[in-house]
Amino acid sequence: MLTRAIRALLTLTLFAVPVAQADTTAAGLTAAPGYGELGYELPKIGSYQLPSLGRAHDGEVLDTQGRRQHLYELFDQKYVLLATAVP
C-alpha cells in the first residue's frame, strides 16, 4: 500500500514540475524545428487539405510466437499507425 502511495506521489510530482527549455543558442546548438521561432507563418487550421495516404499493403509478419500472420488479419480492418526502424 505504501509503495502505491509513493508511486502516485512521484507521478503527481513529475506532472507538477515545469519543464525548463534549454538555451541551445548559447552552446551553439540548433533546436529541432518547432522548439523555437519558425521562419514562416503557420497556415490557419482547416485552410488546407492533407492528401490521402492510400490503403496499406497486406504484408506477412511474424507474431510474438514466431507464427506467420497477415497484417489485415492481425488488425481486423482497424486503423493502425505502423512504423518500422531499419538500422
PDB file of N, CA, C and O in Angstrom:
ATOM      1  N   MET A   1       0.823  -1.190   0.000  1.00  0.00           N
ATOM      2  CA  MET A   1       0.000   0.000   0.000  1.00  0.00           C
ATOM      3  C   MET A   1       0.865   1.250   0.000  1.00  0.00           C
ATOM      4  O   MET A   1       0.569   2.214  -0.706  1.00  0.00           O
ATOM      5  N   LEU A   2       1.939   1.235   0.795  1.00  0.00           N
ATOM      6  CA  LEU A   2       2.831   2.376   0.860  1.00  0.00           C
ATOM      7  C   LEU A   2       3.512   2.590  -0.489  1.00  0.00           C
ATOM      8  O   LEU A   2       3.688   3.728  -0.923  1.00  0.00           O
ATOM      9  N   THR A   3       3.891   1.510  -1.145  1.00  0.00           N
ATOM     10  CA  THR A   3       4.538   1.618  -2.450  1.00  0.00           C
ATOM     11  C   THR A   3       3.609   2.283  -3.454  1.00  0.00           C
ATOM     12  O   THR A   3       4.055   3.105  -4.255  1.00  0.00           O
ATOM     13  N   ARG A   4       2.342   1.945  -3.426  1.00  0.00           N
ATOM     14  CA  ARG A   4       1.371   2.531  -4.341  1.00  0.00           C
ATOM     15  C   ARG A   4       1.231   4.033  -4.075  1.00  0.00           C
ATOM     16  O   ARG A   4       1.131   4.822  -5.015  1.00  0.00           O
ATOM     17  N   ALA A   5       1.224   4.428  -2.806  1.00  0.00           N
ATOM     18  CA  ALA A   5       1.106   5.838  -2.449  1.00  0.00           C
ATOM     19  C   ALA A   5       2.345   6.617  -2.889  1.00  0.00           C
ATOM     20  O   ALA A   5       2.235   7.732  -3.399  1.00  0.00           O
ATOM     21  N   ILE A   6       3.510   6.029  -2.692  1.00  0.00           N
ATOM     22  CA  ILE A   6       4.752   6.685  -3.118  1.00  0.00           C
ATOM     23  C   ILE A   6       4.781   6.827  -4.634  1.00  0.00           C
ATOM     24  O   ILE A   6       5.173   7.874  -5.150  1.00  0.00           O
ATOM     25  N   ARG A   7       4.376   5.800  -5.341  1.00  0.00           N
ATOM     26  CA  ARG A   7       4.335   5.834  -6.797  1.00  0.00           C
ATOM     27  C   ARG A   7       3.388   6.930  -7.285  1.00  0.00           C
ATOM     28  O   ARG A   7       3.713   7.655  -8.226  1.00  0.00           O
ATOM     29  N   ALA A   8       2.226   7.053  -6.655  1.00  0.00           N
ATOM     30  CA  ALA A   8       1.258   8.087  -7.023  1.00  0.00           C
ATOM     31  C   ALA A   8       1.820   9.471  -6.750  1.00  0.00           C
ATOM     32  O   ALA A   8       1.646  10.379  -7.564  1.00  0.00           O
ATOM     33  N   LEU A   9       2.495   9.650  -5.613  1.00  0.00           N
ATOM     34  CA  LEU A   9       3.089  10.931  -5.267  1.00  0.00           C
ATOM     35  C   LEU A   9       4.176  11.324  -6.257  1.00  0.00           C
ATOM     36  O   LEU A   9       4.244  12.480  -6.673  1.00  0.00           O
ATOM     37  N   LEU A  10       5.021  10.381  -6.637  1.00  0.00           N
ATOM     38  CA  LEU A  10       6.073  10.659  -7.615  1.00  0.00           C
ATOM     39  C   LEU A  10       5.484  11.019  -8.979  1.00  0.00           C
ATOM     40  O   LEU A  10       5.989  11.912  -9.660  1.00  0.00           O
ATOM     41  N   THR A  11       4.432  10.335  -9.370  1.00  0.00           N
ATOM     42  CA  THR A  11       3.781  10.626 -10.643  1.00  0.00           C
ATOM     43  C   THR A  11       3.212  12.036 -10.644  1.00  0.00           C
ATOM     44  O   THR A  11       3.388  12.778 -11.610  1.00  0.00           O
ATOM     45  N   LEU A  12       2.529  12.410  -9.564  1.00  0.00           N
ATOM     46  CA  LEU A  12       1.972  13.762  -9.468  1.00  0.00           C
ATOM     47  C   LEU A  12       3.073  14.814  -9.459  1.00  0.00           C
ATOM     48  O   LEU A  12       2.913  15.884 -10.047  1.00  0.00           O
ATOM     49  N   THR A  13       4.180  14.521  -8.802  1.00  0.00           N
ATOM     50  CA  THR A  13       5.303  15.450  -8.758  1.00  0.00           C
ATOM     51  C   THR A  13       5.876  15.676 -10.150  1.00  0.00           C
ATOM     52  O   THR A  13       6.220  16.803 -10.508  1.00  0.00           O
ATOM     53  N   LEU A  14       5.980  14.621 -10.927  1.00  0.00           N
ATOM     54  CA  LEU A  14       6.516  14.756 -12.284  1.00  0.00           C
ATOM     55  C   LEU A  14       5.655  15.680 -13.131  1.00  0.00           C
ATOM     56  O   LEU A  14       6.181  16.461 -13.924  1.00  0.00           O
ATOM     57  N   PHE A  15       4.338  15.600 -12.972  1.00  0.00           N
ATOM     58  CA  PHE A  15       3.453  16.441 -13.760  1.00  0.00           C
ATOM     59  C   PHE A  15       3.393  17.867 -13.219  1.00  0.00           C
ATOM     60  O   PHE A  15       3.061  18.789 -13.965  1.00  0.00           O
ATOM     61  N   ALA A  16       3.705  18.066 -11.944  1.00  0.00           N
ATOM     62  CA  ALA A  16       3.615  19.386 -11.340  1.00  0.00           C
ATOM     63  C   ALA A  16       4.863  20.232 -11.593  1.00  0.00           C
ATOM     64  O   ALA A  16       4.786  21.460 -11.568  1.00  0.00           O
ATOM     65  N   VAL A  17       6.000  19.601 -11.833  1.00  0.00           N
ATOM     66  CA  VAL A  17       7.249  20.325 -12.040  1.00  0.00           C
ATOM     67  C   VAL A  17       7.311  20.805 -13.485  1.00  0.00           C
ATOM     68  O   VAL A  17       7.247  19.990 -14.405  1.00  0.00           O
ATOM     69  N   PRO A  18       7.434  22.120 -13.703  1.00  0.00           N
ATOM     70  CA  PRO A  18       7.528  22.620 -15.072  1.00  0.00           C
ATOM     71  C   PRO A  18       8.862  22.224 -15.712  1.00  0.00           C
ATOM     72  O   PRO A  18       9.897  22.171 -15.049  1.00  0.00           O
ATOM     73  N   VAL A  19       8.808  21.955 -16.979  1.00  0.00           N
ATOM     74  CA  VAL A  19       9.998  21.564 -17.717  1.00  0.00           C
ATOM     75  C   VAL A  19      10.660  22.825 -18.252  1.00  0.00           C
ATOM     76  O   VAL A  19      10.024  23.612 -18.953  1.00  0.00           O
ATOM     77  N   ALA A  20      11.913  23.018 -17.930  1.00  0.00           N
ATOM     78  CA  ALA A  20      12.650  24.198 -18.388  1.00  0.00           C
ATOM     79  C   ALA A  20      13.155  23.972 -19.801  1.00  0.00           C
ATOM     80  O   ALA A  20      13.651  22.896 -20.134  1.00  0.00           O
ATOM     81  N   GLN A  21      13.022  25.000 -20.627  1.00  0.00           N
ATOM     82  CA  GLN A  21      13.520  24.903 -22.001  1.00  0.00           C
ATOM     83  C   GLN A  21      14.992  25.276 -21.982  1.00  0.00           C
ATOM     84  O   GLN A  21      15.367  26.332 -21.473  1.00  0.00           O
ATOM     85  N   ALA A  22      15.813  24.414 -22.533  1.00  0.00           N
ATOM     86  CA  ALA A  22      17.251  24.646 -22.541  1.00  0.00           C
ATOM     87  C   ALA A  22      17.606  25.749 -23.524  1.00  0.00           C
ATOM     88  O   ALA A  22      17.008  25.853 -24.595  1.00  0.00           O
ATOM     89  N   ASP A  23      18.577  26.570 -23.156  1.00  0.00           N
ATOM     90  CA  ASP A  23      19.051  27.624 -24.049  1.00  0.00           C
ATOM     91  C   ASP A  23      20.121  27.016 -24.945  1.00  0.00           C
ATOM     92  O   ASP A  23      21.281  26.901 -24.551  1.00  0.00           O
ATOM     93  N   THR A  24      19.728  26.630 -26.143  1.00  0.00           N
ATOM     94  CA  THR A  24      20.658  25.950 -27.047  1.00  0.00           C
ATOM     95  C   THR A  24      21.508  26.932 -27.829  1.00  0.00           C
ATOM     96  O   THR A  24      22.562  26.553 -28.339  1.00  0.00           O
ATOM     97  N   THR A  25      21.084  28.182 -27.940  1.00  0.00           N
ATOM     98  CA  THR A  25      21.860  29.139 -28.733  1.00  0.00           C
ATOM     99  C   THR A  25      23.171  29.485 -28.065  1.00  0.00           C
ATOM    100  O   THR A  25      24.159  29.737 -28.755  1.00  0.00           O
ATOM    101  N   ALA A  26      23.213  29.504 -26.735  1.00  0.00           N
ATOM    102  CA  ALA A  26      24.442  29.823 -26.025  1.00  0.00           C
ATOM    103  C   ALA A  26      25.498  28.747 -26.248  1.00  0.00           C
ATOM    104  O   ALA A  26      26.692  29.046 -26.272  1.00  0.00           O
ATOM    105  N   ALA A  27      25.072  27.514 -26.411  1.00  0.00           N
ATOM    106  CA  ALA A  27      26.012  26.408 -26.602  1.00  0.00           C
ATOM    107  C   ALA A  27      26.334  26.190 -28.078  1.00  0.00           C
ATOM    108  O   ALA A  27      27.120  25.304 -28.415  1.00  0.00           O
ATOM    109  N   GLY A  28      25.730  26.995 -28.966  1.00  0.00           N
ATOM    110  CA  GLY A  28      25.975  26.826 -30.390  1.00  0.00           C
ATOM    111  C   GLY A  28      25.167  25.712 -31.016  1.00  0.00           C
ATOM    112  O   GLY A  28      25.471  25.282 -32.129  1.00  0.00           O
ATOM    113  N   LEU A  29      24.141  25.232 -30.323  1.00  0.00           N
ATOM    114  CA  LEU A  29      23.302  24.160 -30.834  1.00  0.00           C
ATOM    115  C   LEU A  29      22.036  24.735 -31.453  1.00  0.00           C
ATOM    116  O   LEU A  29      21.593  25.820 -31.075  1.00  0.00           O
ATOM    117  N   THR A  30      21.465  24.021 -32.390  1.00  0.00           N
ATOM    118  CA  THR A  30      20.215  24.428 -33.008  1.00  0.00           C
ATOM    119  C   THR A  30      19.109  23.515 -32.517  1.00  0.00           C
ATOM    120  O   THR A  30      19.232  22.291 -32.562  1.00  0.00           O
ATOM    121  N   ALA A  31      18.029  24.119 -32.049  1.00  0.00           N
ATOM    122  CA  ALA A  31      16.892  23.329 -31.578  1.00  0.00           C
ATOM    123  C   ALA A  31      16.169  22.712 -32.764  1.00  0.00           C
ATOM    124  O   ALA A  31      16.243  23.219 -33.884  1.00  0.00           O
ATOM    125  N   ALA A  32      15.479  21.631 -32.511  1.00  0.00           N
ATOM    126  CA  ALA A  32      14.689  20.972 -33.552  1.00  0.00           C
ATOM    127  C   ALA A  32      13.571  21.903 -34.006  1.00  0.00           C
ATOM    128  O   ALA A  32      13.127  22.748 -33.229  1.00  0.00           O
ATOM    129  N   PRO A  33      13.102  21.765 -35.257  1.00  0.00           N
ATOM    130  CA  PRO A  33      12.002  22.606 -35.733  1.00  0.00           C
ATOM    131  C   PRO A  33      10.791  22.492 -34.813  1.00  0.00           C
ATOM    132  O   PRO A  33      10.429  21.400 -34.374  1.00  0.00           O
ATOM    133  N   GLY A  34      10.177  23.625 -34.531  1.00  0.00           N
ATOM    134  CA  GLY A  34       9.022  23.643 -33.652  1.00  0.00           C
ATOM    135  C   GLY A  34       9.365  23.960 -32.209  1.00  0.00           C
ATOM    136  O   GLY A  34       8.463  24.192 -31.404  1.00  0.00           O
ATOM    137  N   TYR A  35      10.646  23.978 -31.858  1.00  0.00           N
ATOM    138  CA  TYR A  35      11.056  24.284 -30.491  1.00  0.00           C
ATOM    139  C   TYR A  35      11.621  25.687 -30.370  1.00  0.00           C
ATOM    140  O   TYR A  35      12.300  26.007 -29.394  1.00  0.00           O
ATOM    141  N   GLY A  36      11.353  26.488 -31.317  1.00  0.00           N
ATOM    142  CA  GLY A  36      11.795  27.876 -31.294  1.00  0.00           C
ATOM    143  C   GLY A  36      10.980  28.652 -32.306  1.00  0.00           C
ATOM    144  O   GLY A  36       9.942  28.180 -32.770  1.00  0.00           O
ATOM    145  N   GLU A  37      11.445  29.836 -32.647  1.00  0.00           N
ATOM    146  CA  GLU A  37      10.753  30.643 -33.646  1.00  0.00           C
ATOM    147  C   GLU A  37      10.853  29.966 -35.010  1.00  0.00           C
ATOM    148  O   GLU A  37      11.921  29.513 -35.421  1.00  0.00           O
ATOM    149  N   LEU A  38       9.712  29.907 -35.704  1.00  0.00           N
ATOM    150  CA  LEU A  38       9.697  29.336 -37.049  1.00  0.00           C
ATOM    151  C   LEU A  38       9.982  30.448 -38.055  1.00  0.00           C
ATOM    152  O   LEU A  38       9.664  31.612 -37.813  1.00  0.00           O
ATOM    153  N   GLY A  39      10.576  30.084 -39.167  1.00  0.00           N
ATOM    154  CA  GLY A  39      10.898  31.056 -40.200  1.00  0.00           C
ATOM    155  C   GLY A  39       9.751  31.320 -41.149  1.00  0.00           C
ATOM    156  O   GLY A  39       9.951  31.904 -42.214  1.00  0.00           O
ATOM    157  N   TYR A  40       8.556  30.901 -40.785  1.00  0.00           N
ATOM    158  CA  TYR A  40       7.383  31.080 -41.637  1.00  0.00           C
ATOM    159  C   TYR A  40       6.135  31.112 -40.772  1.00  0.00           C
ATOM    160  O   TYR A  40       6.163  30.710 -39.608  1.00  0.00           O
ATOM    161  N   GLU A  41       5.048  31.589 -41.344  1.00  0.00           N
ATOM    162  CA  GLU A  41       3.783  31.636 -40.624  1.00  0.00           C
ATOM    163  C   GLU A  41       3.015  30.344 -40.881  1.00  0.00           C
ATOM    164  O   GLU A  41       2.928  29.875 -42.016  1.00  0.00           O
ATOM    165  N   LEU A  42       2.472  29.787 -39.833  1.00  0.00           N
ATOM    166  CA  LEU A  42       1.698  28.555 -39.979  1.00  0.00           C
ATOM    167  C   LEU A  42       0.362  28.841 -40.649  1.00  0.00           C
ATOM    168  O   LEU A  42      -0.235  29.891 -40.413  1.00  0.00           O
ATOM    169  N   PRO A  43      -0.121  27.906 -41.493  1.00  0.00           N
ATOM    170  CA  PRO A  43      -1.440  28.116 -42.106  1.00  0.00           C
ATOM    171  C   PRO A  43      -2.537  27.993 -41.049  1.00  0.00           C
ATOM    172  O   PRO A  43      -2.364  27.322 -40.031  1.00  0.00           O
ATOM    173  N   LYS A  44      -3.656  28.646 -41.307  1.00  0.00           N
ATOM    174  CA  LYS A  44      -4.775  28.570 -40.380  1.00  0.00           C
ATOM    175  C   LYS A  44      -5.361  27.160 -40.391  1.00  0.00           C
ATOM    176  O   LYS A  44      -5.375  26.483 -41.419  1.00  0.00           O
ATOM    177  N   ILE A  45      -5.833  26.743 -39.244  1.00  0.00           N
ATOM    178  CA  ILE A  45      -6.430  25.419 -39.113  1.00  0.00           C
ATOM    179  C   ILE A  45      -7.615  25.293 -40.058  1.00  0.00           C
ATOM    180  O   ILE A  45      -8.493  26.156 -40.080  1.00  0.00           O
ATOM    181  N   GLY A  46      -7.638  24.223 -40.835  1.00  0.00           N
ATOM    182  CA  GLY A  46      -8.733  23.968 -41.761  1.00  0.00           C
ATOM    183  C   GLY A  46      -8.596  24.671 -43.098  1.00  0.00           C
ATOM    184  O   GLY A  46      -9.476  24.556 -43.950  1.00  0.00           O
ATOM    185  N   SER A  47      -7.489  25.408 -43.295  1.00  0.00           N
ATOM    186  CA  SER A  47      -7.324  26.127 -44.561  1.00  0.00           C
ATOM    187  C   SER A  47      -6.608  25.281 -45.615  1.00  0.00           C
ATOM    188  O   SER A  47      -6.316  25.776 -46.704  1.00  0.00           O
ATOM    189  N   TYR A  48      -6.328  24.046 -45.317  1.00  0.00           N
ATOM    190  CA  TYR A  48      -5.617  23.174 -46.254  1.00  0.00           C
ATOM    191  C   TYR A  48      -6.160  21.757 -46.122  1.00  0.00           C
ATOM    192  O   TYR A  48      -6.863  21.434 -45.165  1.00  0.00           O
ATOM    193  N   GLN A  49      -5.825  20.922 -47.093  1.00  0.00           N
ATOM    194  CA  GLN A  49      -6.213  19.519 -47.044  1.00  0.00           C
ATOM    195  C   GLN A  49      -4.968  18.654 -47.156  1.00  0.00           C
ATOM    196  O   GLN A  49      -4.036  18.971 -47.895  1.00  0.00           O
ATOM    197  N   LEU A  50      -4.968  17.572 -46.418  1.00  0.00           N
ATOM    198  CA  LEU A  50      -3.868  16.624 -46.489  1.00  0.00           C
ATOM    199  C   LEU A  50      -4.231  15.528 -47.481  1.00  0.00           C
ATOM    200  O   LEU A  50      -5.384  15.102 -47.544  1.00  0.00           O
ATOM    201  N   PRO A  51      -3.247  15.066 -48.259  1.00  0.00           N
ATOM    202  CA  PRO A  51      -3.552  14.014 -49.234  1.00  0.00           C
ATOM    203  C   PRO A  51      -3.818  12.684 -48.547  1.00  0.00           C
ATOM    204  O   PRO A  51      -3.305  12.418 -47.460  1.00  0.00           O
ATOM    205  N   SER A  52      -4.619  11.858 -49.191  1.00  0.00           N
ATOM    206  CA  SER A  52      -4.875  10.526 -48.687  1.00  0.00           C
ATOM    207  C   SER A  52      -3.616   9.684 -48.855  1.00  0.00           C
ATOM    208  O   SER A  52      -2.963   9.730 -49.897  1.00  0.00           O
ATOM    209  N   LEU A  53      -3.286   8.929 -47.840  1.00  0.00           N
ATOM    210  CA  LEU A  53      -2.101   8.083 -47.916  1.00  0.00           C
ATOM    211  C   LEU A  53      -2.374   6.779 -48.636  1.00  0.00           C
ATOM    212  O   LEU A  53      -1.448   6.058 -49.008  1.00  0.00           O
ATOM    213  N   GLY A  54      -3.640   6.480 -48.832  1.00  0.00           N
ATOM    214  CA  GLY A  54      -3.992   5.253 -49.534  1.00  0.00           C
ATOM    215  C   GLY A  54      -4.062   4.065 -48.598  1.00  0.00           C
ATOM    216  O   GLY A  54      -3.838   4.187 -47.394  1.00  0.00           O
ATOM    217  N   ARG A  55      -4.370   2.941 -49.155  1.00  0.00           N
ATOM    218  CA  ARG A  55      -4.523   1.721 -48.380  1.00  0.00           C
ATOM    219  C   ARG A  55      -3.167   1.027 -48.239  1.00  0.00           C
ATOM    220  O   ARG A  55      -2.393   0.947 -49.194  1.00  0.00           O
ATOM    221  N   ALA A  56      -2.902   0.539 -47.059  1.00  0.00           N
ATOM    222  CA  ALA A  56      -1.647  -0.172 -46.814  1.00  0.00           C
ATOM    223  C   ALA A  56      -1.690  -1.537 -47.485  1.00  0.00           C
ATOM    224  O   ALA A  56      -2.754  -2.142 -47.613  1.00  0.00           O
ATOM    225  N   HIS A  57      -0.553  -2.007 -47.904  1.00  0.00           N
ATOM    226  CA  HIS A  57      -0.467  -3.333 -48.499  1.00  0.00           C
ATOM    227  C   HIS A  57      -0.519  -4.390 -47.400  1.00  0.00           C
ATOM    228  O   HIS A  57      -0.017  -4.174 -46.297  1.00  0.00           O
ATOM    229  N   ASP A  58      -1.109  -5.495 -47.697  1.00  0.00           N
ATOM    230  CA  ASP A  58      -1.188  -6.594 -46.745  1.00  0.00           C
ATOM    231  C   ASP A  58       0.140  -7.326 -46.765  1.00  0.00           C
ATOM    232  O   ASP A  58       0.485  -7.976 -47.752  1.00  0.00           O
ATOM    233  N   GLY A  59       0.875  -7.220 -45.687  1.00  0.00           N
ATOM    234  CA  GLY A  59       2.172  -7.882 -45.610  1.00  0.00           C
ATOM    235  C   GLY A  59       2.133  -9.037 -44.652  1.00  0.00           C
ATOM    236  O   GLY A  59       1.236  -9.142 -43.816  1.00  0.00           O
ATOM    237  N   GLU A  60       3.108  -9.902 -44.778  1.00  0.00           N
ATOM    238  CA  GLU A  60       3.216 -11.041 -43.877  1.00  0.00           C
ATOM    239  C   GLU A  60       4.258 -10.713 -42.827  1.00  0.00           C
ATOM    240  O   GLU A  60       5.376 -10.317 -43.156  1.00  0.00           O
ATOM    241  N   VAL A  61       3.895 -10.877 -41.557  1.00  0.00           N
ATOM    242  CA  VAL A  61       4.799 -10.589 -40.452  1.00  0.00           C
ATOM    243  C   VAL A  61       4.816 -11.776 -39.498  1.00  0.00           C
ATOM    244  O   VAL A  61       3.981 -12.676 -39.585  1.00  0.00           O
ATOM    245  N   LEU A  62       5.782 -11.760 -38.590  1.00  0.00           N
ATOM    246  CA  LEU A  62       5.852 -12.788 -37.555  1.00  0.00           C
ATOM    247  C   LEU A  62       5.276 -12.229 -36.278  1.00  0.00           C
ATOM    248  O   LEU A  62       5.608 -11.109 -35.891  1.00  0.00           O
ATOM    249  N   ASP A  63       4.406 -12.995 -35.602  1.00  0.00           N
ATOM    250  CA  ASP A  63       3.863 -12.536 -34.327  1.00  0.00           C
ATOM    251  C   ASP A  63       4.851 -12.872 -33.216  1.00  0.00           C
ATOM    252  O   ASP A  63       5.944 -13.371 -33.484  1.00  0.00           O
ATOM    253  N   THR A  64       4.472 -12.602 -31.984  1.00  0.00           N
ATOM    254  CA  THR A  64       5.386 -12.825 -30.861  1.00  0.00           C
ATOM    255  C   THR A  64       5.683 -14.295 -30.611  1.00  0.00           C
ATOM    256  O   THR A  64       6.638 -14.628 -29.908  1.00  0.00           O
ATOM    257  N   GLN A  65       4.867 -15.176 -31.184  1.00  0.00           N
ATOM    258  CA  GLN A  65       5.095 -16.617 -31.057  1.00  0.00           C
ATOM    259  C   GLN A  65       5.892 -17.186 -32.232  1.00  0.00           C
ATOM    260  O   GLN A  65       6.168 -18.385 -32.279  1.00  0.00           O
ATOM    261  N   GLY A  66       6.262 -16.314 -33.187  1.00  0.00           N
ATOM    262  CA  GLY A  66       7.018 -16.759 -34.352  1.00  0.00           C
ATOM    263  C   GLY A  66       6.160 -17.292 -35.488  1.00  0.00           C
ATOM    264  O   GLY A  66       6.684 -17.829 -36.465  1.00  0.00           O
ATOM    265  N   ARG A  67       4.823 -17.145 -35.364  1.00  0.00           N
ATOM    266  CA  ARG A  67       3.914 -17.610 -36.407  1.00  0.00           C
ATOM    267  C   ARG A  67       3.745 -16.532 -37.472  1.00  0.00           C
ATOM    268  O   ARG A  67       3.780 -15.339 -37.172  1.00  0.00           O
ATOM    269  N   ARG A  68       3.564 -16.961 -38.705  1.00  0.00           N
ATOM    270  CA  ARG A  68       3.324 -16.014 -39.803  1.00  0.00           C
ATOM    271  C   ARG A  68       1.871 -15.555 -39.759  1.00  0.00           C
ATOM    272  O   ARG A  68       0.951 -16.365 -39.653  1.00  0.00           O
ATOM    273  N   GLN A  69       1.683 -14.238 -39.843  1.00  0.00           N
ATOM    274  CA  GLN A  69       0.348 -13.637 -39.824  1.00  0.00           C
ATOM    275  C   GLN A  69       0.286 -12.575 -40.919  1.00  0.00           C
ATOM    276  O   GLN A  69       1.314 -12.024 -41.312  1.00  0.00           O
ATOM    277  N   HIS A  70      -0.900 -12.293 -41.400  1.00  0.00           N
ATOM    278  CA  HIS A  70      -1.098 -11.201 -42.341  1.00  0.00           C
ATOM    279  C   HIS A  70      -1.553  -9.970 -41.570  1.00  0.00           C
ATOM    280  O   HIS A  70      -2.338 -10.084 -40.630  1.00  0.00           O
ATOM    281  N   LEU A  71      -1.065  -8.791 -41.960  1.00  0.00           N
ATOM    282  CA  LEU A  71      -1.420  -7.562 -41.261  1.00  0.00           C
ATOM    283  C   LEU A  71      -2.932  -7.350 -41.209  1.00  0.00           C
ATOM    284  O   LEU A  71      -3.462  -6.931 -40.179  1.00  0.00           O
ATOM    285  N   TYR A  72      -3.629  -7.634 -42.306  1.00  0.00           N
ATOM    286  CA  TYR A  72      -5.077  -7.428 -42.331  1.00  0.00           C
ATOM    287  C   TYR A  72      -5.767  -8.292 -41.278  1.00  0.00           C
ATOM    288  O   TYR A  72      -6.739  -7.856 -40.660  1.00  0.00           O
ATOM    289  N   GLU A  73      -5.277  -9.500 -41.071  1.00  0.00           N
ATOM    290  CA  GLU A  73      -5.874 -10.384 -40.066  1.00  0.00           C
ATOM    291  C   GLU A  73      -5.557  -9.906 -38.650  1.00  0.00           C
ATOM    292  O   GLU A  73      -6.414  -9.946 -37.767  1.00  0.00           O
ATOM    293  N   LEU A  74      -4.331  -9.460 -38.441  1.00  0.00           N
ATOM    294  CA  LEU A  74      -3.920  -9.029 -37.109  1.00  0.00           C
ATOM    295  C   LEU A  74      -4.686  -7.813 -36.621  1.00  0.00           C
ATOM    296  O   LEU A  74      -5.061  -7.746 -35.450  1.00  0.00           O
ATOM    297  N   PHE A  75      -4.922  -6.858 -37.495  1.00  0.00           N
ATOM    298  CA  PHE A  75      -5.526  -5.604 -37.078  1.00  0.00           C
ATOM    299  C   PHE A  75      -7.015  -5.531 -37.378  1.00  0.00           C
ATOM    300  O   PHE A  75      -7.644  -4.514 -37.087  1.00  0.00           O
ATOM    301  N   ASP A  76      -7.589  -6.568 -37.944  1.00  0.00           N
ATOM    302  CA  ASP A  76      -9.028  -6.714 -38.100  1.00  0.00           C
ATOM    303  C   ASP A  76      -9.701  -5.470 -38.685  1.00  0.00           C
ATOM    304  O   ASP A  76     -10.699  -4.987 -38.151  1.00  0.00           O
ATOM    305  N   GLN A  77      -9.145  -4.957 -39.784  1.00  0.00           N
ATOM    306  CA  GLN A  77      -9.711  -3.825 -40.515  1.00  0.00           C
ATOM    307  C   GLN A  77      -9.769  -2.533 -39.692  1.00  0.00           C
ATOM    308  O   GLN A  77     -10.567  -1.651 -40.008  1.00  0.00           O
ATOM    309  N   LYS A  78      -8.951  -2.397 -38.655  1.00  0.00           N
ATOM    310  CA  LYS A  78      -8.916  -1.179 -37.843  1.00  0.00           C
ATOM    311  C   LYS A  78      -7.818  -0.256 -38.373  1.00  0.00           C
ATOM    312  O   LYS A  78      -6.881  -0.706 -39.032  1.00  0.00           O
ATOM    313  N   TYR A  79      -7.945   1.035 -38.078  1.00  0.00           N
ATOM    314  CA  TYR A  79      -6.900   1.983 -38.444  1.00  0.00           C
ATOM    315  C   TYR A  79      -5.689   1.755 -37.557  1.00  0.00           C
ATOM    316  O   TYR A  79      -5.817   1.624 -36.339  1.00  0.00           O
ATOM    317  N   VAL A  80      -4.509   1.707 -38.173  1.00  0.00           N
ATOM    318  CA  VAL A  80      -3.286   1.430 -37.428  1.00  0.00           C
ATOM    319  C   VAL A  80      -2.176   2.314 -37.973  1.00  0.00           C
ATOM    320  O   VAL A  80      -2.027   2.461 -39.186  1.00  0.00           O
ATOM    321  N   LEU A  81      -1.397   2.902 -37.068  1.00  0.00           N
ATOM    322  CA  LEU A  81      -0.208   3.626 -37.449  1.00  0.00           C
ATOM    323  C   LEU A  81       0.955   2.691 -37.157  1.00  0.00           C
ATOM    324  O   LEU A  81       1.259   2.397 -36.001  1.00  0.00           O
ATOM    325  N   LEU A  82       1.599   2.230 -38.220  1.00  0.00           N
ATOM    326  CA  LEU A  82       2.660   1.238 -38.093  1.00  0.00           C
ATOM    327  C   LEU A  82       3.968   1.854 -38.540  1.00  0.00           C
ATOM    328  O   LEU A  82       4.058   2.409 -39.635  1.00  0.00           O
ATOM    329  N   ALA A  83       4.974   1.758 -37.703  1.00  0.00           N
ATOM    330  CA  ALA A  83       6.293   2.304 -38.029  1.00  0.00           C
ATOM    331  C   ALA A  83       7.331   1.203 -37.863  1.00  0.00           C
ATOM    332  O   ALA A  83       7.205   0.329 -37.006  1.00  0.00           O
ATOM    333  N   THR A  84       8.338   1.266 -38.684  1.00  0.00           N
ATOM    334  CA  THR A  84       9.438   0.313 -38.575  1.00  0.00           C
ATOM    335  C   THR A  84      10.747   1.075 -38.489  1.00  0.00           C
ATOM    336  O   THR A  84      10.856   2.196 -38.986  1.00  0.00           O
ATOM    337  N   ALA A  85      11.716   0.477 -37.872  1.00  0.00           N
ATOM    338  CA  ALA A  85      13.046   1.090 -37.766  1.00  0.00           C
ATOM    339  C   ALA A  85      14.039   0.159 -38.452  1.00  0.00           C
ATOM    340  O   ALA A  85      14.075  -1.044 -38.193  1.00  0.00           O
ATOM    341  N   VAL A  86      14.821   0.733 -39.308  1.00  0.00           N
ATOM    342  CA  VAL A  86      15.846  -0.045 -40.013  1.00  0.00           C
ATOM    343  C   VAL A  86      17.200   0.508 -39.602  1.00  0.00           C
ATOM    344  O   VAL A  86      17.482   1.686 -39.821  1.00  0.00           O
ATOM    345  N   PRO A  87      18.047  -0.336 -39.006  1.00  0.00           N
ATOM    346  CA  PRO A  87      19.364   0.165 -38.549  1.00  0.00           C
ATOM    347  C   PRO A  87      20.254   0.597 -39.692  1.00  0.00           C
ATOM    348  O   PRO A  87      21.381   1.036 -39.465  1.00  0.00           O
TER     349      PRO A  87
END
